[in-house]
Amino acid sequence: MVVITGAPATINFRTRPLLHHTLGDYQIPLRMYEKITAASTQLSSGETAPDEIDRVLSTCLYYQLPVYISIPSDVVMMKCDRPGAFPFPVHAPSDPSALDEAINETLAMLDNAQRPVVIGGVELIRFKLQNEFAGLLDKTGFPYVTMMLGKTVLSEQHPQFIGLFEGDRSRDYVRERVESADCILQLGELMTDFNTGGFTTRLDDLKTISANIRTVKIKHHYFENVYLCDFILGLTAKLARRDVATLEIQRAVDGCVHRHTEPYRPNAQQALTIKRFFDRMSHFVEKDSIVIAETGVSLFSAAEMLMPEGATFIGQTFYGSIGYTVGATLGVSMAAQDRRVVLFVGDGAFQVTCQDLSTMIRYGLKPAIFLLNNDGYTIERVIVDRPYNDIQPWRYHKLVEVFGGGLGLDVHTEGELEDALNRVTTADGLVFIEIHTGRLDCPEALRSAGRSMAKINQLD
């Protein structure tokens, strides 16, 4: 992600590093971007601008992290030289001795393990290492899980995929299979709060190999300057295939909470629940779709929905920002107009960034948007239920009419949902379906997250 912003021309260049920029409702000092981005720059002249822009963009590609470019208004019209060839970043090779030692130590652990398991993480997606990861799985036969950040790193129809692992919030089989493994190979994962189910993963350091983009940790040993790609390829070359029958693999297609292998039979008069809605969505989402799930009920439900072949899953698991997905849907729909985009968003989060719906209509974009109207901030209610979690009720499905295009539908029952989905298949434009559910209707994983956050914040 590249963030570009302007700065007032009236501020002296010597004071601009202390300038505050507005992001939403927050004032952030420019100097703080050095701490929250991979690189930042404030362009001060046309002479230095091309090199500075290339430097920051190159850093963005190298680290696959956000960068920040500030352009003061009195610099915008300055002339500059045509930039030279773009300096695409080249990764330095791994330290050969450290790489060999890390691979050999890992091989010794895996060779002695009877029930190994692999965790496929988000860095495999960020650094486009899915093929290398798939090669390791094909070579070994090892079962694998993902965490929320790494969901859909590979097809969830993969015969070795056993499901989503998020500590105590996991399905029982997935949690027990990972925590009882005698060797855990963790590739490219970030052990953040949401990702680890509130730090409830309980992985034994003595049984765990953790490889990230430039570092490998084995038990209590650290190997620096070992690149994830080199580590995966080195392991794949030396590992042998296991007998799958000995590895205790229960496929996610047979156990995931919301899956297309489980028949769905609508009861036309029955009021919709979150469970039944996402059961139905597991049959609605098509191959190669892009599924975007907002923080809260949508994220925690869609995370346990089995994605079809070729699907990409996007969720704001790292920062947990509400409202993120509406803008993300706009961006994804612009970038991937040949793929179906499906958004699941709550009513509270939608109110934060609802105006992007107008922009989607303006540009003729065609996502299918499901707004879960449960009368307020349910993700906050499961932490502590107070009046400040209430919001002004809107007639959300009417907004497409207000903004001038698209199909808006209102759904309360399973029968109405079927009618709405039938209209989606023939619609030639944006479809906005407002789904009504109970105020505290949410998956147990979200309730568990709420209890954990209440305890941390001493609100229980």
Residue pairs with C-beta under 8 A, 6 or more apart in sequence:
1 60
1 66
1 67
2 56
2 57
2 60
2 66
2 67
2 68
2 69
3 33
3 37
3 66
3 67
3 68
3 69
4 69
4 70
4 71
5 21
5 68
5 69
5 70
5 71
6 70
6 71
6 72
6 73
6 76
7 16
7 19
7 21
7 30
7 42
7 70
7 71
7 72
7 73
8 19
8 72
8 73
9 72
9 73
9 74
11 19
11 72
13 44
13 72
16 30
16 42
16 44
16 70
16 72
17 30
17 31
17 42
18 29
18 30
18 31
19 29
19 30
19 70
20 27
20 28
20 29
20 30
21 27
21 28
21 30
21 70
30 40
30 42
30 70
33 40
33 68
34 40
36 66
37 65
37 66
37 67
37 68
38 59
38 60
38 62
38 63
38 65
38 66
38 67
39 55
39 56
39 59
39 60
39 67
39 68
40 56
40 67
40 68
40 69
40 70
41 52
41 53
41 55
41 56
41 68
41 69
41 70
42 69
42 70
42 72
43 49
43 52
43 53
43 69
43 70
43 71
43 72
43 75
44 72
44 75
45 75
45 78
46 75
46 78
46 79
46 80
47 80
47 81
49 75
49 78
49 80
50 80
50 81
50 82
50 83
50 84
51 83
52 69
53 69
53 83
54 83
54 84
54 86
54 87
55 87
56 67
56 68
56 69
57 67
57 86
58 86
58 87
58 88
58 89
59 67
59 89
60 66
60 67
61 88
61 89
62 89
62 91
64 123
64 126
64 127
91 227
92 225
93 227
93 230
94 225
94 226
94 227
94 230
94 231
95 223
95 224
95 225
95 226
98 223
98 224
98 225
98 226
99 223
99 226
99 230
99 231
99 234
100 234
101 223
102 211
102 216
102 218
102 223
102 226
102 231
103 231
103 234
103 235
103 238
105 218
105 221
106 185
106 209
106 216
106 218
106 235
107 235
107 238
107 239
109 183
109 207
109 209
109 218
110 116
110 183
110 185
110 235
110 239
112 182
112 183
113 181
113 182
113 183
114 182
114 246
115 177
115 180
115 181
115 182
115 183
115 247
115 248
116 142
116 181
116 182
116 183
116 184
116 185
116 247
117 142
117 143
117 144
117 145
117 162
117 177
117 178
117 181
117 183
117 184
117 185
118 136
118 137
118 142
118 143
118 144
118 145
118 184
118 185
118 186
118 187
119 144
119 145
119 146
119 147
119 150
119 165
119 178
119 184
119 185
119 186
119 187
119 189
120 133
120 144
120 145
120 146
120 150
120 153
120 154
120 187
120 188
120 189
121 146
121 147
121 149
121 150
121 153
121 186
121 187
121 188
121 189
121 190
122 147
122 149
122 150
122 153
122 188
122 189
122 190
123 129
123 187
123 188
123 189
123 190
123 212
123 213
123 228
124 130
124 132
124 133
124 150
124 153
124 187
124 188
124 228
125 150
125 153
126 188
127 188
127 213
127 228
127 229
129 188
129 228
129 229
129 232
130 153
130 154
132 229
132 232
132 233
132 236
133 153
133 154
133 187
133 232
134 154
135 232
135 233
135 236
136 142
136 232
136 235
136 236
136 239
137 144
137 154
137 158
137 160
139 236
139 239
139 240
139 241
140 236
140 239
140 240
140 241
140 242
141 160
141 241
141 242
141 243
141 244
141 247
142 160
142 185
142 242
142 247
143 160
143 161
143 162
143 177
143 247
143 248
143 249
144 154
144 158
144 160
144 161
144 162
145 161
145 162
145 163
145 164
145 165
145 174
145 177
145 178
146 152
146 153
146 161
146 164
146 165
147 164
147 165
147 166
147 189
147 195
147 196
148 164
148 166
148 194
148 195
148 299
148 303
148 315
148 317
149 189
149 190
149 192
149 195
149 317
149 318
150 188
150 189
151 164
151 303
151 307
151 313
151 315
152 307
152 311
152 312
152 313
154 161
155 161
155 307
155 309
155 310
155 311
156 252
156 253
156 256
156 306
156 307
156 308
156 311
157 253
157 306
157 308
157 309
159 249
159 251
160 244
160 249
160 251
161 251
161 252
162 173
162 174
162 177
162 249
162 250
162 251
162 252
162 255
163 170
163 171
163 173
163 174
163 252
163 255
163 256
164 170
164 171
164 174
164 252
164 256
164 303
164 304
165 174
165 175
165 178
165 201
166 194
166 195
166 196
166 197
166 201
166 303
166 445
167 175
167 196
167 197
167 198
167 199
167 200
167 201
167 202
168 175
168 197
168 198
168 200
168 448
169 197
169 198
169 200
169 444
169 445
169 448
169 449
170 178
170 197
171 255
171 256
171 257
171 304
173 250
173 255
177 248
177 250
178 184
178 201
178 203
179 201
179 202
179 203
181 207
182 207
183 207
183 208
183 209
184 203
184 204
184 207
184 208
184 209
185 209
185 211
186 203
186 208
186 209
186 210
186 211
187 211
187 228
187 232
188 211
188 212
188 213
188 228
189 195
189 210
189 212
190 212
190 318
191 199
191 201
192 317
192 318
193 199
194 317
194 318
194 320
194 449
195 317
195 318
197 445
197 448
197 449
198 448
198 449
198 452
198 453
200 452
205 219
205 220
206 219
208 217
208 219
209 216
209 217
209 218
210 216
210 217
210 218
211 217
211 226
211 228
211 231
211 232
212 228
213 227
213 228
214 224
214 225
214 226
214 227
214 228
215 222
215 223
215 224
215 226
216 222
216 223
216 226
216 231
217 223
252 259
252 306
253 259
253 261
253 306
254 261
256 304
256 305
256 306
257 278
257 304
257 305
257 443
258 278
258 279
258 281
258 282
258 301
258 304
258 305
258 306
259 282
259 305
259 306
260 282
260 283
260 306
260 308
261 306
262 279
262 282
264 279
264 280
264 282
264 283
266 280
266 414
266 415
266 417
266 418
267 414
267 415
268 413
268 414
268 415
268 418
269 413
269 414
269 415
270 276
270 413
270 414
270 415
271 412
271 413
271 414
272 411
272 412
272 413
272 414
272 417
272 435
272 436
272 437
273 437
273 438
273 441
274 297
274 301
274 372
274 437
274 441
274 442
274 443
275 443
276 414
277 301
277 370
277 372
277 417
277 435
277 437
278 301
278 302
278 304
278 305
280 414
280 417
280 421
281 302
281 305
281 342
281 344
281 370
282 305
282 306
284 342
284 421
285 291
285 305
285 307
285 308
285 311
285 342
286 308
286 340
287 308
287 309
287 310
287 311
288 308
288 309
288 310
288 311
288 339
288 340
289 308
289 310
289 311
289 312
289 339
289 340
289 341
289 342
290 311
290 312
290 314
290 332
290 336
290 339
290 340
290 341
290 342
291 302
291 305
291 307
291 311
291 312
291 313
291 314
291 342
291 344
292 314
292 315
292 325
292 328
292 329
292 332
292 341
292 342
292 343
292 344
293 299
293 301
293 302
293 303
293 313
293 314
293 315
293 325
293 343
293 344
294 316
294 322
294 323
294 324
294 325
294 326
294 343
294 344
294 345
294 346
294 349
294 350
295 315
295 316
295 317
295 320
295 321
295 322
295 324
295 325
295 349
295 379
296 322
296 346
296 348
296 349
296 377
296 378
296 379
296 442
296 446
297 346
297 372
297 374
297 378
297 379
297 441
297 442
297 443
297 446
298 325
298 344
298 345
298 346
298 372
299 315
299 316
299 317
300 442
300 443
300 445
300 446
300 449
301 344
301 442
301 443
301 446
302 313
302 315
302 344
303 313
303 315
303 445
304 443
304 445
307 313
314 325
314 328
314 332
315 325
316 324
316 325
316 328
322 346
322 348
322 349
322 352
322 377
322 379
323 349
323 350
323 351
323 352
323 353
324 349
324 353
325 343
325 344
325 345
325 349
326 343
326 345
326 349
326 350
326 352
326 353
326 354
326 356
326 357
327 353
327 356
329 341
329 343
329 356
329 360
329 367
329 369
330 356
330 359
330 360
330 365
332 341
332 367
333 341
333 360
333 365
333 366
333 367
334 363
334 365
337 365
337 366
340 367
340 368
341 365
341 366
341 367
341 368
342 367
342 368
342 370
343 367
343 368
343 369
343 370
344 370
344 372
345 369
345 370
345 371
345 372
346 371
346 372
346 374
346 377
346 378
346 379
347 371
347 372
347 373
347 374
347 375
347 376
347 391
347 394
347 396
348 376
348 377
348 378
348 380
348 389
348 391
350 371
350 396
351 391
351 392
351 394
354 399
357 369
357 399
357 400
357 403
357 430
357 432
358 403
358 404
360 367
360 406
360 430
361 400
361 403
361 404
361 405
361 406
361 430
364 429
365 430
366 427
366 428
366 429
366 430
366 431
367 430
367 431
368 424
368 431
368 433
369 430
369 431
369 432
369 433
370 433
370 435
371 396
371 397
371 432
371 433
371 434
371 435
372 435
372 437
373 396
373 434
373 435
373 436
373 437
374 436
374 437
374 438
374 439
374 440
374 441
374 442
375 390
375 391
375 393
375 439
376 389
376 390
376 391
376 439
377 389
377 391
378 389
378 439
378 440
378 441
378 442
378 446
379 446
379 449
379 450
380 389
381 389
381 439
381 440
381 450
382 440
382 442
382 446
382 447
382 449
382 450
382 451
383 450
383 453
383 454
383 457
383 459
384 454
384 459
395 434
396 408
396 432
396 434
397 408
397 409
397 410
397 432
397 433
397 434
398 408
399 408
399 432
400 406
400 407
400 408
400 430
400 432
401 408
405 429
405 430
406 429
406 430
406 431
406 432
407 423
407 427
407 429
407 430
407 431
407 432
408 432
408 433
408 434
409 420
409 423
409 431
409 432
409 433
409 434
410 416
410 434
410 436
411 417
411 420
411 433
411 434
411 435
411 436
412 436
417 433
417 435
420 433
423 431
424 431
424 433
451 460
453 459
454 460
